[in-house]
Amino acid sequence: MLGSLRVRLPLVFLAGIVFAAVLTTVVAVKLFQDFARHQALANLSREANGIALLYSQAIKAGFGNTKGGKQNDQAPPTFAAPTLERATGDKIFLVGPGLFPGQGFVGLKHLPADTVDWHSGKSVTFEFTPPGANRTYYAVSNPIVNERTVIGALIVATPKTGVNALVAALVKRLAISLLLGLVGAALLAWYLSRRIVRPVLQLSEAVDAVAAGSRDVAVPTDAPGELGHLSERFAEMAHRLGEVEEMERNFLMSVSHELRTPLTAIRGHVSALLEGVIEDPEQREQSLETVAMETQRLDRLVGDILDLAKLDTHRFTVMTEEVDMAQLLDEAYERYREEAQRRSIDYKQEVRARPVLLSDGDRVLQVVGNLLSNAFHATPDGGCISLELAQQNGTVHVAVEDTGPGIPPEARERLFRPFVSNSSGGTGLGLAIANEISTALGGRIDLESEVGKGSRFELVLPVR
């Protein structure tokens, strides 16, 4: 169950949210703790400065001063320490001698002299634990001045637990917010995971169906973004896979048919010769010629099938050499000169350029030979076939044009597939092999045809 994407996806989503929330909470608490401490010390500093100023002004007004060498025994100020503590909510302490002679520390809690360095006359921020207390306090000391003389320091303090209580309250509220956020995130993760995982599961089922042999599979059509693109490509892949399997079946059936035809003819003539059915020497010679012709056809067919198999699996080699295209066309042209004369075909060659390119000469000659062979199979006796060579825009063009029956537009696309032929004498592999070789050489074969007037096949190769 935990290995399912429907479970792992929301868990990962929630884990990321929890990690981010915890990290954010820690940082927020730390920042708030520092802020609360800073605010507490700022308030203490302000209170200490104000209260110390009150006592300094009271001393200047005559309290605790000497006149004529005698102590002034006036009563202390009315703002007694307990009253100030109730007003501020903080503790007030004194470090140093009594402020008002005869009146002691006037309600101020006295601290040891080493609690803080009050002689410097500077305001000091520190932490301490008062005698008899079990809590630590934040404290600010402010000097009490009489006639520019520091006579003591007033300390205003507040417990650290008060500041920590504010932080604890914040943590409590953040925890509640985090819990509510996690509930909302869990619902959102559950919803999003269902939206994301549903098309993935449908694709998984489609993959299982394809693996089981089915090609007509249903894929999600409403998947968003990349999943939608993946669904479209998978549907296209399944469709093409079905086409490939159909082509394989047709290929095997065509191979079986093409092999069976010459084998049947050979078996029939050989059986007739062995059984003595043919006694006339002239007929026997004709039968032997038929056997030889069908054997050659069978040999050519097997060779073409092997070439096509090597091309399909890319197990053929392409050499790189300088190829004199004019000389190559002369060789290809001479191969069919006698057949053209025998069949009264107007066989012409036109060389408009003499390019030399880097390619595989044998492969190029094989393509040109296949195109010429196809043209001679398609052209009736007394027709016309031309072989042309030209160069333009960095490419070499070899065109074979015939006056055969032409090829209808609907048949042109499938003409380069194996075992597709418009003539009865061909194997249907020549154009398929020529097309594969031209692609391997970095070129292509273009076709122009008009029904009833003939066809023009043009090999286009780059000048490298």
N, C-alpha and C positions, 0 to 999 in steps of 0.2 A: 504493500500500500504506500509506504514512504518513498518507494522508488518511482511512483507515478508522477508524471509532470504536473498533473492537476493538484497534487499535494505539495510537491517541491517548489513549484513556482510561487504560490502565495506564502509559503514558509520563508523562502529567500527574500521575498518582498517585505514581509513583516520583520525579518531579522535586520534588514537594512534600515527600516524605519526605527526599530528599537535601538540599534546602534547609534543612529543619528540623533534620536531623542535623548538617549543617555548622555552622549557627548555634549549635546546642547545644554542639557540640564546641569551637568557638572560645570561647564563654563559659565552658565548663567548664575548658578549658586555662588561660584567663586567671585564673579564680578559683583554680585549683590552684596556678598560678605565684605568685600573691600569697600564698596560704596557705603554700606551701613557703618562700618568702622570709621571711615572718613567723616561721615556726617556726625556720628557720635562725638568724635574728637573735635570737630568744628564747633558743635554746640557747647561742649565742655570748655573749649578755649574762649568762646564768647562769654559764657557765664563766669568763668574764672576771672576774666579781664574786668567784667562789670562789677563783680562782688569785691575784687581787690581794689578797684577804684573807689567804691563806696567806703571801704575801711580807710583808704588813704585820705579821702576827703574828710572823713570824720576825725582823723588824727590831726589834719591841718586845721580843722575848726576849733581845736583846743583840747580835745579829749586826749588825755595821756601826756600833754605837754607840761613843762615846768615853768613856773613864773617866780622869779626872785629866788631861784634855787629850791623852790618847794614844789612838790608834786601837786598837779591839779586833780582834785578828787571828784571831778564832775562824773555824773553817771554815764555809763556806756551808751552807744547809740541804740535807737529803738529797733533797728533791723537786726534782731538777734539771729544767731545761726539756725536754730530750729525753724524759725519763720522762713528763712531763705531756703532751707532744705525742702520745706513743704511746697514752696513756690516753684522751685526748679525740679523737684523730684530726684535730686542728686545728693550725694554726701559731700560735706564741706569739712576740710581739715586745715590745720595750721601747722607750719613748721617754723620754729624760731621762738624768740621770747614773747612774753605776754604783751599785748598791744596797749592795754590800758592799765597803768599801775594801780594796784589796789583792787582791780576787778578781775584778775586772773586772765583766763582765755576767753571771757565773755561768751561762753557756750560753745566755742569752737573745739572740736576734738583735736588734741595735740598729738603730733606724730614725732618720732625720733628725728634728730637733726640729720642723720645720715640717710633719711628716706629719699631726699632729692637735694641736689646742689642748688640751694636758694641764694647763696651769696653772689652768684654771677649776675643777678638781676634780669635774667632772661626767662621767657616763658618756655616750659619744658613739657613735652608729652611723653608719658611712660605708662607702664603697667605695674601694678603692685598688689599685694595682699595686706590689708590693714591688720594691725595686731588684734588678735582675738577673733578674726573673721576666717571663714573657710572658702571664700570666693575671691577670684581675681577681678580687679577693677581696671578699667581704662581711666587714666587720670591726666589732668593738665594743671600744672602749677604756674601761678602768676605772682610776681613779686609785689610786696606792699612797701611803698616808698614814703618816707617822711623826710622832707627837706632834702631830696635827692639821695637819701641814704636808705638802702634796703634794710628793713628791720625784720623781715620775715617773708614767708611765701604762703599764699592761699592756694589750697589744692581742692579742686572740684573733681569728683570721681563718680563713675556709674558702673554697675556690674557688667562684666562681659556677657553674662547669661541673658541680659536684656537684649543685647545685639544679636546673640545666637538665637533668641526666641523669634526675632524677626526673620532670620534665615530659615528657621524650622518652619515657620508659617508659610514662607515662600515655597519651600520644598514640598510641603503638604499640598499646596495649591497646584504646583507643577506636577506632582504625582497624580492628582485627580485629572488634570488636563491630559497627561500622558495616557492614562487609562482610557479616557474617552476617545483620545486620538487613535489609540490602538484598536478600539472597537470599530471606529469608522474606517481605519485603514484595513482592518481584516475584512470588512464587508466589501470595500473597494477592491481588495486583492482577490477575493473570491469571485467577484463579478468579472474583473479583468481576466483572471485565469480561465474562467469559463469561455470568455470571448476569444482568447488566444488559443486555448487548448482544443476547443471544439474542431476548428479546421485542421489542426495538427492530427487529431485522432481520425478525422475523416480521410486525411491524406495517408495515414498509417494503414487504415483499412483498404484504401485503394492500392497501396503498395503490396499488401498481402494478396489482394486479388490478382494483381499483375504477376506476382511471383507464382501464383497458383495456375497461371496460364490464361487468365481472362484479360482481354484488351479493351473491352467496352466497360469502363469503370466510371463511376460518378465522383467528381472532385468538388470541393466547396467553391461556389461561385461568388460568395459575398465576403470572402476573407479580406481583411484590410491590409494595405501596404505590401510588405515583402511576402507575406503569406499568400496574398492574392496572386502576386507575380509567380510564386512557386507553384501554386495550383494550376495556373495557366500553362506554365512550362511542363508540368508533370502530365497534364492532359494531352499536350502536344506530343510529348515523348511517348506516351502510351499509344497514341494514334500512329505515330511513325513506326513504333515497334511492331504494331499490327501490320502496317504496310510492308515492313521488312520481312516479316514472317510470310506474308502473302507472296512477296517477290521470291523468297526462297523456295516456297512450294511450286510456284510457277517455273522457277529456274530448274528445279529437279525434274519436273514434268517435261519441260522443254528438252533438257539434256537427255532424258530417257527416250523421248520421241525422236530426237535427232540422231541418237546412237542406234536406235532400233531400225530406222529406215535403211541405212547402208548395210547393217548386219543382216536384215531380212533379205535384201537383194543378193548379198554374197552367199548366204546360206542356200537360197533357192538355186542359184546357178551352180554352186559347188555340188549340191545334191543331185542336180540334173546330170552333171558331168560324171559323178561317181556311179550313178545308177545306169548310165549308158542311154539315157533318154535322148540326148543330143548326139547323133551319129555323123551328121554332116560336118566335115572339117571347117567349112566356112562359118557355120553356126557355133561350133565349138570355139573358134577364134573370137567371135563376137562376145560369147559368154565370158571368156577369159579377159577380154578387154573391159567388159562391164565390171568384172570382179576387181581388176586392177584400178579402174576409175573410182569405184566405191571405196576401195581400200585407201586410195589417196584422199578421198573426201573424209573418210573416217580419221585418217592421220591428221589432216588439217583441222578437223573439228576438235580432236583431243588436244592438239597444240594450242588452239585458240582458247580452249577452256583452261588449260594450265596457265597461259599468259594472263587471262582475266583473273584467275585466282591469285596469282602473284601480285597483280596490280591492286586488287581489293585489299590484300593483307600487307601491302607495302613491302613485300619481300623481293623487290626487283631493284637493280642498281641503275643509276643514271650517271653516265660518264660526262666529264667536262673536257671538251676539246674544241679546236677551231674547225668549224664546219663551213666549207665552201658551198653555199646553197645552190649556185648555178650548176656546179658539177654534180651535186646530189640530185638535182632535178633531171639532169641529162641521164643519169643512171636509172632513175625511176621511169623516165619516158621510154627508154630503150626496152625495158622489160615488157611493155605492152605494144610495141610497134608491130610485131608479127600478127598478134591477134587483131589489131586494128585493120591491117591489110587484108587478113583472111575474111573479116566480116564487113569489109568495105566501109569502115568508119572513118570519117574525116577527123583525123587525130592531129592536133596542133599543139605547139609549144611556143610560149611567148615569154621572153626574159626581159624585163624592164630595168632590172638592177642586178648587181652581182655582189650581194652582201656576204660578209664572213662573220659568223656569230659564234659565241661560246655555248655549246650545247652538246647533246649526245647524238652524233650523226646517225648511228644505227637506228635509234628510236625515232628520229625525225623521218628517216627513210621508211620505217615501218608504217608510220602514220600516213605519209604520202602514198605509199603502196596500197594501204587499205582504202583510202579515198578513191584511188584510181580503180581498184578492184570493184568497189561499190558502183562506180560510174559505168564500168563496162558491163556489170550485171544488169544495170537499170536501162542501158541504152540499147535500142534494137539495131539490127544490122542496117547499115546505110546511114546511121545517125552521125552526130558530131560530139567530140569530146575535146576540151582544151585544158592545157596545163599552163598556169601563169605564175610568174614570180615578180614581186614588187617589194619596195621598201618605202615606208613613210612614217613620220613621227616616232622614230626610234623603235619601230616594229617591222618584222618581216612577214609578208603575206604570201601564202601559197594557195592558189585557188584552183579547184577542179570543177569544171562546168560541163554538164551533159545535156542531151536533148531527150532524156527519158520521160516517163509519164508524169513526173512531178510528185510532190508530197503535199497532201492536204494539211491545212493548219492544225487540225486536231490530232494529227499523227506525228507531228514534228517533235513534240516533247518526249514521246516514248520511243522515238527512233533510235536514240542512243542507249537504250536498255538492251540487255542481253537477249538474244534469240528473237529480236524484232527485225524483220526484213520485209522489203517490198517486192523482192524478187524470189523466185522459186529456187534458184541455184545457189543462194548464199546460206551461210550458217546463222546469220543474225548476230554474229559476235564482232565482226570487223569494225563497225562504227563504235561499238561500246569500248573496244580495246583502244581505238584511235582517240576517243574522247578522254579516257583515263590517262593515256600516255601524254597527251597534250597538256593536261592539267598538271601532271608531274613535272613537265618541262617548263612550267610557268606560263603556259599559253592557253589557248582556247580554240574551239572550232565553231565558226559562225555558219548559219544555214540560211540561204535564200532560195525559195522554190515557188513555182507557179504551176498549178495543175495543168497538164497537157503541153507544157512548153519545156520543162526540165528543171534541174536543180543546180545550185552553186554552193559547194562546200569550200570554206576558206579557213585554212590553218593560220593562226596569228601567233607569232613567237616574239618574245622580247630580244632586242640586240643587247647582250650583256657585255 
